[in-house]
Amino acid sequence: MPMHLRFGEEDLLRCRFAVSPLWETQEAVRTLKRPERHGYHQGWLRRIRDAAAGLDLEPLWLLMPQRGHSPDFFGPPVESAASFADEIAAARATGPDLARSDLAKSLADTPGAADTPRGRAMLADPAGAVRELADCLEAAWHALVEPHWPRLRALLEADVAFHSRRLAQVGLGGLLSEIDPRLRWEKGTLVVTGGRRRQVWDLGGQGLCLLPSVFIWPDVATGVAPPYKQVLGYPARGIGGLWAPPDEQTPRALVRLLGRGRAAVFAALDEPASTTALAHRTGLAPSSVSGHLSALRGAGLLVSRRYGHQMLYERTPLGIALATGGR
């Protein structure tokens, strides 16, 4: 069933992108629960196997129905550049009345969940449930996500940079339908298909926060219940190669032409990226990456531009032609 998000004039002016470590953490926990979500993340699963074995994720999984509502305090970002510490502090500050209604809505979407001993305990003591769930999320962050956050953040920020350019080129209505085929723009309303029930929400002048996610694939998700910020989570671009070893991503022809290190940096620029992000993608030292970028830019294969506090590099038309063999 579709969800309809109605935009007013103020909403169109207040749409923005954000990257949320807390959202990514709860989606990583959800990925561990559902085997069908593992397709792109086998490399990550190998890396976190031992750490995951030491976690008790059952309280979180109880509130993650196959389709339906997960507690809103699990995910929405505090600010566009909030840290995990900021976001988990906001989650811990959730009041008991709001928490109880949020938990009840989530438990209702998994038949029988509210009648389990754990479900009943959560509803009887929502303040205690918030503390327990926040502790679980914090443990999951440290074990599953934080060690890989530089790599994940680089991909998420590259997605934001790409879609920001597309927003300037095609407008919000065109961009939303490009982000995911389940999104379509109809006369001032964003229609999100594939939900469990039909819902209609008026964004009320707050706008919509567009949130790329590595672990949300293959789903899209919305969080629109007051008082939280209104969020649309969608699969980030480029997750197919996220966990691949650098050598698997570097064509041999480029290695012969440019040398192994320079070719690895050049091949890793399918999306705009910073020196730090490229160092994580390639396994090279930042100083080596910086030298390779300077050489590639001097040869007319790359350009650089500032994005926030970072300098991002991307291929020029000549660089694109070289990377694709002129196709």
C-alpha positions in Angstrom: 0.0 0.0 0.0 1.3 3.5 -0.8 2.2 6.3 1.6 1.4 9.8 0.5 3.6 12.6 1.8 2.1 16.0 1.0 4.4 18.9 0.4 3.5 22.5 0.9 5.6 25.5 -0.3 7.6 25.6 3.0 8.3 21.9 2.7 9.9 22.3 -0.7 12.2 24.9 0.8 13.2 22.8 3.7 14.2 19.5 2.1 17.8 18.4 2.9 20.2 15.5 3.0 21.8 14.1 6.1 24.0 11.2 7.2 23.0 9.5 10.5 25.3 7.0 12.3 22.3 6.0 14.6 20.1 5.2 11.6 22.9 3.2 10.1 23.4 1.3 13.3 19.7 0.2 13.6 19.7 -0.8 9.9 22.9 -2.9 10.5 21.0 -4.6 13.3 18.1 -5.2 11.0 20.4 -6.7 8.4 21.6 -9.3 10.9 18.1 -10.3 11.5 17.1 -10.9 7.9 19.2 -13.3 5.7 17.7 -11.9 2.5 19.5 -8.5 3.2 22.9 -10.1 3.2 23.6 -10.0 -0.6 25.8 -6.9 -0.6 27.3 -7.3 2.8 29.1 -10.6 3.0 32.4 -8.8 3.4 31.0 -6.9 6.4 29.4 -10.0 7.9 32.8 -11.8 7.8 34.4 -8.8 9.6 31.8 -8.5 12.4 31.1 -12.2 13.0 32.9 -12.5 16.3 31.8 -9.1 17.6 28.1 -9.8 16.7 28.2 -13.1 18.6 28.7 -11.2 21.8 25.7 -9.0 21.4 22.1 -9.5 22.7 20.0 -7.9 19.9 16.7 -9.6 20.8 15.2 -6.5 22.4 15.8 -4.5 19.2 14.7 -7.4 16.9 11.4 -7.6 18.7 10.7 -4.1 17.5 11.7 -4.6 13.9 8.8 -6.1 12.1 9.2 -7.5 8.6 7.0 -4.7 7.4 5.6 -2.0 9.6 6.7 0.4 12.3 10.0 0.5 14.2 10.3 3.0 17.0 11.0 6.5 15.7 13.5 7.2 18.4 15.7 4.4 16.8 16.7 6.5 13.8 16.0 10.1 12.9 19.1 12.3 12.9 19.4 15.2 15.3 21.2 17.4 12.7 22.7 16.8 9.3 26.2 16.3 10.8 25.3 14.9 14.2 27.6 12.4 15.9 26.5 9.1 17.2 26.9 10.4 20.7 24.5 13.3 20.0 22.0 11.0 18.4 22.0 8.3 21.1 21.7 11.1 23.8 18.6 12.3 22.0 17.2 8.7 21.9 17.9 8.3 25.7 15.9 11.5 26.3 12.7 10.1 24.9 9.9 10.6 27.4 8.0 7.6 28.8 4.6 8.5 27.3 6.0 9.0 23.8 8.1 5.9 24.2 5.1 3.8 25.2 3.0 4.8 22.2 6.0 4.3 19.9 6.7 0.8 21.3 3.1 -0.2 21.3 2.7 0.7 17.6 5.8 -1.3 16.8 4.9 -4.4 18.8 1.4 -4.4 17.2 3.0 -4.9 13.7 4.5 -8.3 14.8 1.7 -10.6 15.8 2.0 -11.8 19.4 5.0 -9.5 20.2 3.0 -7.4 22.7 2.1 -10.6 24.7 5.6 -11.9 25.0 7.3 -11.4 28.5 9.7 -8.9 26.9 7.0 -7.0 25.1 4.8 -6.7 28.2 7.8 -5.5 30.2 8.5 -2.8 27.7 5.0 -1.5 27.8 4.9 -1.7 31.6 8.1 0.3 32.0 8.7 2.4 28.9 11.4 4.5 30.6 13.3 1.3 31.4 12.8 0.1 27.8 14.3 3.2 26.4 17.4 2.7 28.6 17.7 -0.9 27.6 17.2 -0.3 23.9 19.6 2.7 23.9 22.2 0.5 25.6 21.7 -2.2 22.9 22.0 0.4 20.1 25.2 1.8 21.6 26.7 -1.7 22.0 25.8 -2.4 18.4 27.4 0.8 17.2 30.7 0.1 18.9 30.8 -3.6 17.7 29.2 -3.5 14.2 29.4 0.0 12.7 32.0 2.2 14.4 35.1 0.2 13.2 33.9 0.6 9.6 32.3 4.1 9.9 35.0 6.0 7.9 34.3 3.7 4.9 30.6 3.9 5.3 30.5 7.6 5.8 32.6 8.1 2.7 30.1 6.3 0.6 27.1 8.0 2.2 28.7 11.5 1.7 29.5 10.6 -2.0 25.8 9.7 -2.4 24.8 13.1 -1.0 27.2 14.9 -3.3 25.9 13.1 -6.3 22.2 13.6 -5.5 22.8 17.2 -4.6 24.1 17.8 -8.1 21.1 15.9 -9.6 18.8 18.1 -7.5 20.3 21.2 -9.2 19.8 19.5 -12.6 16.4 17.9 -12.4 14.6 19.5 -9.4 13.1 17.7 -6.4 10.4 15.9 -8.3 12.8 14.5 -10.8 15.4 13.6 -8.1 13.0 11.6 -5.9 11.9 9.3 -8.7 15.6 8.7 -9.5 16.6 7.8 -6.0 14.4 4.7 -5.9 11.8 3.2 -8.3 9.3 3.0 -5.4 9.2 6.8 -5.2 7.1 8.9 -7.5 6.1 12.6 -7.5 2.5 13.4 -8.2 1.3 17.0 -8.1 3.1 18.1 -4.9 2.8 14.7 -3.2 5.6 12.1 -2.8 4.1 8.6 -3.2 6.1 5.8 -1.5 4.9 2.4 -2.6 5.4 -1.0 -0.9 4.2 -0.2 2.6 1.9 -2.3 4.7 -0.9 0.2 5.0 -2.1 3.3 3.1 -1.2 6.5 5.0 -1.4 10.2 4.1 0.9 12.7 5.9 1.0 16.4 5.5 4.6 17.5 6.1 3.4 20.7 7.7 6.2 23.0 6.6 9.0 20.9 8.2 10.3 19.6 4.9 11.8 16.1 4.4 15.2 14.8 5.4 16.6 12.5 2.7 18.8 9.9 4.4 21.1 7.6 2.3 21.8 4.3 4.0 24.2 1.4 3.3 22.3 -1.3 5.2 18.7 -0.3 4.4 18.9 -2.1 1.0 16.6 -3.4 -0.5 14.1 -1.3 1.3 13.1 2.4 1.6 11.7 3.6 5.0 9.9 6.7 6.3 9.8 8.3 9.7 7.1 11.0 9.8 5.5 10.8 13.2 5.6 14.0 15.3 7.6 15.2 17.2 10.5 13.7 15.2 12.0 15.1 12.1 10.4 13.7 8.9 12.8 11.3 7.2 13.0 9.2 4.1 15.7 6.6 4.2 16.9 5.0 0.9 19.7 2.7 -0.4 22.9 4.6 -1.1 24.6 4.3 -4.4 27.7 2.2 -4.8 27.1 -0.5 -2.1 27.9 -3.3 -4.5 31.6 -2.6 -4.3 31.7 -1.4 -0.8 33.4 -4.4 0.8 35.4 -5.6 -2.3 39.2 -5.7 -1.9 40.8 -2.7 -3.9 42.5 -5.0 -6.4 39.1 -6.4 -7.5 38.0 -2.9 -8.4 41.0 -1.8 -10.5 41.0 -2.8 -14.2 44.3 -4.3 -15.3 44.5 -1.9 -18.3 44.5 1.1 -15.9 47.3 -0.6 -13.8 49.4 -1.0 -16.9 48.8 2.7 -17.9 49.0 4.5 -14.6 50.7 2.2 -12.1 49.0 0.2 -9.4 48.6 2.9 -6.7 47.5 5.7 -9.1 45.1 3.3 -10.9 43.5 2.2 -7.6 42.8 5.8 -6.7 41.4 6.6 -10.2 39.2 3.5 -10.2 37.9 4.3 -6.8 36.4 7.6 -8.1 33.1 6.3 -9.4 31.7 8.8 -7.0 33.3 12.1 -5.9 35.4 11.5 -2.8 37.9 13.1 -0.5 41.5 12.1 0.2 40.5 10.4 3.4 37.7 8.5 1.8 40.0 7.3 -1.0 42.6 6.2 1.5 40.0 4.0 3.2 38.7 2.7 -0.1 42.1 1.8 -1.5 44.1 0.9 1.7 46.8 3.5 0.7 48.3 6.1 3.0 46.6 9.5 2.8 49.9 11.1 1.7 50.2 8.6 -1.2 46.6 9.2 -2.2 47.2 13.0 -2.1 50.2 12.6 -4.4 48.3 10.4 -6.9 45.4 12.9 -6.9 47.7 15.8 -7.7 49.2 13.8 -10.6 45.8 12.8 -12.0 44.5 16.3 -11.7 47.6 17.7 -13.4 47.0 15.3 -16.3 43.4 16.6 -16.7 41.8 13.4 -15.5 40.3 14.9 -12.3 38.9 18.1 -11.0 38.4 19.2 -7.3 35.8 21.2 -5.6 35.0 22.1 -2.0 32.0 20.5 -0.2 31.6 21.7 3.3 34.9 21.2 5.1 36.2 18.7 2.5 37.8 18.8 -0.9 36.1 16.3 -3.2 37.7 14.9 -6.4 35.9 13.6 -9.4 36.7 12.6 -13.0 36.7 15.0 -15.8 35.0 14.0 -19.2 38.5 12.9 -20.3 38.8 10.9 -17.1 35.4 9.3 -17.6 36.3 8.3 -21.1 39.5 6.7 -19.9 37.8 4.9 -17.0 35.1 3.5 -19.3 37.2 2.8 -22.3 35.2 5.4 -24.3 31.9 3.5 -23.9 
